Each structure stands twice: as C-alpha cells, then as structure tokens.
C-alpha cells in the first residue's frame, strides 16, 4: 500500500478515537440514512410486519453489553443514524482505559460490526437498535449509494463495479474498502480522503464499502 493510503487511514483512525469522546456533543441532526436497499422492513404493513421488525432487534442502541451474555458473537447492523450521533466501541475489558479499545467508530447512516468471541464488551451510544445479520446472505444489490450512507455490504446492498462521486470539498469525502466488519487496521483493503471527483473499483471479493461525507456514488462500469 502506498504512503497516501497509510496517511489517510491514520488520520481517520485519529478522528474516530477523538470522536467517541465527543460523540454526544451537538450535531446537525440531519437524517442521512443509507439507500433503500439498506433499510430493512421498509413497507408499512400489518401488525405482523411490525412484530417481525421488533424481533430483528438484537439489542438496543444505548448501553454497555457483555459479550457472551448480553451480546452473542456475530455481525450486527444499525441503520438510519443521523450525523455522527451514533458511536460504538469493541473493548477487550471493561476498564474504560484507552488500551482496552479494539475498534470504534462514529456512524452516519449504517454501520456493520462483527463482535468477536474474544471481545469482552460492546458499547453503543446514540445508535438505532442493532439487528443480527448473516454476512453471507445475498440481497438485491443497488448500483448507486448515498455518499454519506455509511457501510454497504458488497453483493447484498451494493453491486461490485467501478463507482464515481463528484463535487467533494477539501478532503471531506472518505471511502474505504474492507475485507470484514471488524474495523481493525487489518480490515482495510484500501482507503482515501478525496477532494473533487473520486473513482473507486469495488471488487466482488470485498466484504464492505464505507463512505462518509462524499457526494452520491454512481456505478460507471
């Protein structure tokens, strides 16, 4: 990986760690939900549909959850979060100290997170409820993305291919291709901070694509 990618990643990780401390500070309150393909249970239907929607929630969006008792290891998703009001953290213990941090993020739109069996605590603040998802399940992938939509699952939410995003202000657009939803440094395949037009090829072997602060993405090939 070239120096540019490394610099972009370290800068973003730094922002993320600081952001967790200030995640409950004011925000614009804009609802930047992900695309329609990203919104489970979108139809207004009978009580049965509402009951099914409730059953999907694995745990709430606020609280500290013990892995193994409150939360089972697995992959979870939260959707419909407003600008950076949602923050989460995977921790190796409950000390609250910096070195207990395994991974964390501030979320606009959607986030997927894989909680590992070795984790001790999962912390969530200001997020919509988390639902369990099967990372291998297929969906109806779209060919465009909300540029501030958060994470999209490749092959389910978004189709592989080359995408283009235009009109991005100074380094405000950040994108990331990942091989899993663990959010560690080893998870990142490629990433960049972009000014102007961004072009990226998402491969079918990628697991997720993350986009924050970007103009909408459209598939070009």
Buried (B, 14 or more C-beta within 10 A) or exposed (E): EEEEBEEBBEBBBEEBBEBBEEBEEEBEEEEBBBBEBBEEBEEEEEEEEEEEBEEBBBBEBEEBBEBEEEBEEBBBBBBBBBBBBBBBBBBBEEEEEEEBBBBBBBBBBBBBBBBBEEBBBBBBBBBBBBBBBEBEEEEEBBEBBBBBBBBBBBBBBBBBBEBBBBEBEEEBBBBBBBEBBBBBEEBBBBBBBBEEEBEBEBEEEBBBBBBBBBBBBEBEE
